[in-house]
């Protein structure tokens, strides 16, 4: 069961609650659930550790499937319902979870072959057609057979001699058995190249972020992701001379593997009039005491112009437990933009709203995050716990949430950028992805 966005399946029907007297079977009730929510990862060549395409695949794991879905560990969707209306929600309904449990309890019966819906179909190759720019890792990276997960950054020069605006980005993992997810950052300062040069292997190691302050972002990918174009006339800025810093999370498969992944970039037909810009809610003054089970951290920002929010990306490390972001509009009305009650670094998402969220000038954005720095936190990297501050390393933490927005006018973007620079300094201005002061 996958992490980011489900693949588009053709001909898959939705599972409906069964009547009390009806026998629950794989062909009629369970296959539609698994094919819609799980098969994009749990199929041959994908990152899922086992397949869930056939009755045999599922029946021998019936009890396990019932357990992990009832605990909502799978499919991994961390955003709470009712707090942001997002595309491609991977959250099973209560009725679907109940069907899986009933099926397991009743002996995991197969059912009639005539009840089986058409098998799912998955798009092969570039989903959006031939990209305008293809960037590939310069050389294969070897992933060890076992041990801890690997976070590796690869610097991909774009070679652009002029600024371009990007409509979509599509990632093609070179080895789906080990690529867990990928994030694409931008750097036009040369800082990432220096880190790459200092590391003897392909790319360089970096766990939390990419080891530098990025100058923009082009999004991310995880198994099941569907590449999407931004709305017409909208794009992300890709400045001339920029490098794409591709951060890949690798999960060892049990044997030595190699990966050489590729990124496809699609430019807008015309220079985008509305540029996607980041509004970071960030608090670098972290001081999470040792032993604290629920340490609260806040960050706020008041919008100086009208914006429309397209998506949101929360970010913490291993001590993070919960994050909620709210918008208080000038009229006093509050709107919840996202709420993650059970943060997991390995399943962080980039959430895209189904419809843009209008946030007028004067809206106050507030992020509230909670951290568990106690010995009871099994993910705590420090034994015994110690004071933790902001930083890039596994043993450090971050309190950050990026809101992806557009404005009606370029002048409004510049005003927003200036306010970020004024209130959050160079970090806030760089995380906006709007460029550096020298670009203005």
C-alpha positions in Angstrom: 0.0 0.0 0.0 1.5 3.2 -1.1 2.5 6.5 0.2 1.9 9.5 -2.0 -0.7 9.4 -4.8 -2.5 6.3 -6.2 -2.0 5.4 -9.9 -5.0 5.9 -12.2 -6.7 2.6 -12.5 -9.0 1.7 -15.3 -12.1 -0.4 -14.7 -11.8 -0.8 -11.0 -15.0 -0.8 -9.1 -15.5 0.5 -5.5 -16.2 -1.9 -2.7 -19.6 -1.6 -1.2 -20.7 -2.7 2.3 -22.0 -6.3 2.3 -25.3 -7.2 3.8 -25.2 -9.1 7.2 -26.0 -12.4 5.5 -23.8 -12.0 2.5 -20.6 -14.1 2.3 -17.5 -11.9 2.0 -15.2 -13.0 -0.8 -12.0 -11.8 -2.5 -13.5 -11.6 -6.0 -16.5 -9.5 -5.1 -15.4 -7.4 -2.1 -11.7 -7.5 -1.4 -10.1 -7.3 -4.8 -11.6 -3.9 -5.5 -10.2 -2.5 -2.2 -6.7 -3.9 -2.8 -6.5 -2.9 -6.4 -7.7 0.6 -5.8 -5.5 1.3 -2.7 -2.6 -1.1 -2.6 -1.7 -2.6 -6.0 0.2 0.4 -7.3 3.0 -0.4 -4.8 2.3 -4.1 -4.1 2.9 -5.5 -7.6 6.0 -6.9 -9.4 8.8 -4.4 -9.8 7.4 -1.9 -7.2 8.6 -1.0 -3.7 6.0 -3.1 -1.9 7.6 -6.1 -0.2 4.9 -8.5 -1.5 2.2 -8.5 -4.3 -1.5 -8.0 -3.8 -2.8 -8.7 -7.2 -4.2 -12.2 -6.8 -6.3 -14.1 -4.4 -3.3 -16.3 -3.5 -1.2 -13.1 -2.7 -3.9 -11.7 -0.4 -5.3 -14.8 1.2 -2.1 -15.9 3.0 -1.9 -12.4 4.5 -5.6 -11.9 5.3 -5.0 -11.5 9.1 -2.1 -9.2 8.6 -4.1 -7.0 6.1 -7.0 -6.8 8.6 -4.6 -5.7 11.4 -2.6 -3.0 9.6 -5.7 -1.5 8.0 -7.6 -1.4 11.3 -4.7 0.3 12.9 -4.6 2.7 9.8 -0.9 1.9 9.3 -1.7 1.2 5.7 -2.4 2.7 3.3 -0.2 5.5 4.7 -2.2 8.7 4.7 -1.4 10.9 7.7 -3.7 13.9 7.1 -6.9 13.9 9.3 -10.2 14.0 7.4 -12.0 17.3 7.6 -8.7 19.3 7.8 -8.0 20.2 4.2 -9.7 18.8 1.1 -6.9 17.0 -0.8 -6.5 15.2 -4.1 -5.8 11.5 -4.2 -6.7 10.7 -0.6 -5.4 7.3 0.4 -7.7 6.6 3.4 -9.8 3.5 3.6 -13.4 4.0 4.6 -14.7 2.4 7.8 -16.8 0.1 5.6 -13.7 -1.1 3.6 -11.8 -1.8 6.8 -14.7 -3.8 8.2 -14.9 -5.8 5.0 -11.2 -6.8 5.3 -11.7 -7.8 8.9 -14.8 -9.9 8.1 -13.1 -11.5 5.2 -10.2 -12.6 7.3 -12.4 -13.8 10.2 -14.6 -15.9 7.9 -11.7 -17.8 6.4 -10.6 -15.5 3.5 -12.8 -17.2 0.8 -12.1 -16.7 -2.9 -15.6 -16.4 -4.4 -16.8 -16.7 -7.9 -14.5 -15.9 -10.8 -17.4 -14.1 -12.5 -17.5 -11.5 -9.6 -13.9 -10.4 -10.2 -13.7 -6.9 -11.7 -11.3 -6.1 -14.6 -7.7 -6.2 -13.5 -6.0 -2.8 -12.9 -4.0 -1.2 -15.6 -0.9 0.9 -14.9 0.6 3.5 -17.2 4.1 2.6 -18.3 6.8 5.0 -19.5 6.4 8.8 -19.2 2.9 9.5 -18.0 2.7 13.0 -19.5 4.6 12.3 -22.8 8.1 13.1 -23.7 9.6 15.6 -21.2 11.2 18.9 -22.3 14.2 18.2 -20.1 15.5 14.9 -18.9 17.9 14.8 -15.9 19.5 11.5 -14.9 21.8 10.5 -12.1 25.4 10.7 -13.4 26.2 7.2 -12.3 24.5 4.3 -10.5 24.3 4.4 -6.7 24.8 1.1 -4.8 22.3 0.4 -2.0 23.6 -2.0 0.7 21.7 -5.3 1.3 20.4 -4.5 4.8 20.8 -2.1 7.7 19.2 1.4 8.2 17.5 3.3 5.4 19.7 5.5 3.2 19.1 9.2 2.4 21.2 10.3 -0.5 21.3 13.6 -2.5 22.3 13.7 -6.1 23.1 17.0 -7.9 21.7 17.2 -11.4 22.8 20.3 -13.4 20.0 21.7 -15.6 22.3 23.5 -18.0 19.7 26.2 -18.5 20.9 29.5 -19.9 17.6 31.3 -19.3 14.9 31.2 -16.7 12.0 28.8 -17.4 8.7 28.0 -15.7 7.8 24.4 -15.0 4.3 22.9 -15.4 5.1 19.4 -14.2 7.8 17.1 -13.1 7.8 13.3 -13.5 10.2 11.0 -11.6 11.2 7.5 -12.9 12.9 5.4 -10.3 15.7 3.3 -11.7 15.1 0.5 -9.2 11.6 0.4 -7.7 12.6 -2.3 -5.2 14.7 0.1 -3.2 13.5 3.7 -4.0 11.1 4.6 -1.2 10.5 8.2 -2.1 12.2 11.2 -3.7 12.1 15.0 -3.2 13.4 17.6 -5.8 15.0 20.8 -4.5 16.7 23.6 -6.3 20.0 25.2 -5.7 21.5 28.2 -7.7 24.2 29.0 -5.2 26.6 26.1 -5.9 26.4 24.9 -2.3 25.1 21.4 -3.1 27.9 20.9 -5.7 30.5 21.6 -3.0 28.9 19.0 -0.7 28.8 16.5 -3.6 32.5 17.1 -4.4 33.4 16.6 -0.7 31.8 13.1 -0.7 33.7 10.3 -2.5 30.6 8.4 -3.6 27.9 9.3 -6.0 26.0 12.2 -4.5 26.2 13.0 -0.8 24.5 11.8 2.4 21.9 14.0 4.1 19.1 12.8 6.3 16.7 15.6 7.3 16.9 18.2 4.5 19.6 18.4 1.8 22.3 19.9 4.0 21.9 23.4 2.5 19.1 26.0 2.3 17.4 25.3 -1.0 16.5 28.1 -3.4 13.3 26.4 -4.5 11.5 23.1 -4.9 9.9 21.2 -7.8 7.9 18.7 -5.6 8.3 15.0 -4.9 7.4 11.4 -5.6 6.6 8.2 -3.9 5.3 4.8 -5.2 1.9 5.2 -6.8 2.4 8.9 -7.6 0.6 10.3 -10.6 2.4 13.2 -12.4 0.1 16.2 -12.8 0.4 19.5 -14.6 -0.2 22.7 -12.8 -3.3 24.8 -13.9 -2.9 26.6 -17.2 -0.8 29.8 -16.8 0.7 28.6 -13.6 4.2 27.3 -13.1 7.2 26.9 -10.8 10.3 29.1 -11.4 13.4 27.3 -12.5 16.2 29.9 -12.8 19.0 29.6 -15.2 22.1 27.8 -14.0 20.1 26.0 -11.2 20.9 22.5 -10.1 18.2 20.1 -9.1 19.1 18.4 -5.9 17.4 15.0 -6.0 17.1 13.5 -2.5 16.2 9.8 -2.5 15.2 7.7 0.4 16.4 4.1 -0.2 15.1 1.1 1.7 17.4 -2.0 1.6 15.8 -5.0 -0.1 17.9 -7.8 1.5 20.4 -7.9 -1.3 22.8 -5.4 -2.8 21.0 -3.2 -5.4 21.9 -0.4 -7.8 19.8 2.6 -8.7 20.1 5.3 -11.4 16.9 7.3 -11.4 15.7 9.9 -13.9 13.7 13.1 -13.7 11.6 14.5 -16.5 10.7 18.2 -16.5 7.9 19.8 -18.5 8.0 23.5 -19.2 5.0 25.7 -19.6 4.1 26.5 -23.2 4.4 30.2 -22.4 6.2 31.9 -19.4 3.7 31.4 -16.5 2.0 34.5 -15.3 1.3 33.0 -12.0 4.3 31.5 -10.2 4.0 29.0 -7.4 5.7 30.4 -4.4 6.4 28.9 -1.0 5.2 30.5 2.3 7.2 28.8 5.0 6.0 28.6 8.5 9.3 28.0 10.3 10.7 28.1 13.9 14.5 27.7 14.1 14.6 28.5 17.8 14.2 24.9 18.8 15.2 23.7 22.2 13.4 20.5 22.9 14.3 19.4 26.5 15.4 15.8 27.2 12.6 13.8 28.6 9.8 16.1 27.4 7.0 14.0 26.0 4.9 16.8 24.4 7.0 19.9 23.7 5.1 22.6 21.8 6.6 24.7 19.0 4.7 27.5 17.1 5.3 29.6 14.1 3.1 32.3 12.6 3.0 34.5 9.5 0.5 37.2 8.4 -0.2 37.4 4.6 0.5 40.9 3.2 -1.5 40.1 0.0 -4.3 37.8 -1.3 -3.1 34.3 -2.2 -4.5 31.0 -3.3 -3.0 27.9 -1.6 -2.4 25.0 -3.9 -0.8 22.6 -1.5 1.0 22.2 1.8 4.1 20.2 3.0 4.7 19.6 6.7 8.2 18.7 7.8 9.7 17.4 11.1 12.3 14.7 12.0 12.1 11.7 14.3 10.9 13.5 17.5 7.9 15.0 15.7 4.6 13.6 16.8 1.9 16.1 15.6 1.4 19.2 13.5 -1.6 21.4 12.8 -1.8 24.4 10.6 -4.7 26.9 10.7 -5.6 30.1 8.9 -7.5 32.8 10.8 -9.1 35.0 8.2 -9.5 38.8 8.6 -13.2 38.3 9.5 -12.2 36.0 12.4 -13.2 32.7 10.7 -10.7 29.9 11.2 -9.9 27.3 8.6 -7.8 24.2 9.2 -5.3 23.7 6.4 -3.9 20.4 7.7 -3.7 18.3 10.8 -1.4 15.3 11.2 -1.9 13.6 14.5 0.5 10.8 14.0 3.6 12.1 12.3 6.0 9.6 10.7 9.1 10.9 8.9 9.2 7.9 6.6 5.7 8.8 5.3 5.8 12.6 4.9 3.7 13.9 2.1 3.3 16.8 -0.2 -0.5 17.4 0.0 -2.3 19.1 -2.9 -5.7 20.7 -2.4 -8.6 19.5 -4.6 -9.4 23.2 -5.2 -7.2 26.2 -4.4 -7.9 27.7 -1.0 -8.5 31.5 -1.0 -6.6 33.2 1.8 -7.1 37.0 1.7 -4.7 39.7 2.8 -4.4 39.9 6.6 -4.9 36.1 7.1 -2.8 34.8 10.0 -1.2 31.5 9.4 -0.3 29.5 12.5 1.7 26.2 12.8 1.6 24.3 16.1 3.9 21.2 16.3 4.5 18.8 19.2 7.7 16.7 19.8 8.4 13.6 22.0 11.9 13.7 23.3 11.4 11.0 25.9 12.9 7.6 26.2 9.4 6.2 25.5 9.7 7.4 21.9 11.0 4.4 20.0 12.2 6.7 17.2 14.3 8.9 19.4 17.8 8.8 18.0 19.4 9.8 21.3 19.9 7.2 24.0 19.6 8.6 26.6 17.6 11.6 25.4 19.4 14.9 25.2 18.5 18.5 24.4 17.7 18.8 20.7 17.9 21.9 18.5 17.4 22.8 14.9 19.7 21.1 12.4 20.1 18.8 9.4 21.3 15.7 11.1 19.4 12.6 12.3 19.9 13.7 15.9 18.6 17.3 15.1 15.0 18.5 14.5 13.1 20.9 12.4 9.8 22.8 12.7 8.7 23.7 9.2 5.6 23.7 7.0 5.6 25.0 3.5 2.4 26.4 1.9 2.5 26.5 -1.9 0.6 29.6 -3.1 -0.1 31.7 -6.2 -1.0 35.4 -6.4 -3.0 37.3 -8.9 -0.1 39.7 -9.8 3.7 39.5 -9.9 3.8 42.6 -7.8 2.0 40.8 -5.1 4.6 38.0 -5.2 7.4 40.6 -4.7 5.5 42.1 -1.8 5.1 38.6 -0.2 8.7 37.9 -0.8 9.8 41.1 0.9 7.6 40.4 3.9 9.2 36.9 4.2 12.6 38.4 4.0 11.7 41.0 6.7 10.1 38.6 9.1 12.0 35.4 8.6 15.3 36.6 7.2 17.3 34.9 4.5 16.0 31.4 5.4 12.4 32.4 4.8 13.2 34.2 1.6 15.1 31.2 0.2 12.5 28.7 1.3 10.0 30.8 -0.7 11.7 29.6 -3.9 11.2 33.1 -5.4 14.9 33.6 -5.7 17.6 35.6 -3.9 17.8 39.3 -3.2 20.3 39.7 -6.1 17.6 38.3 -8.5 15.2 41.1 -7.8 
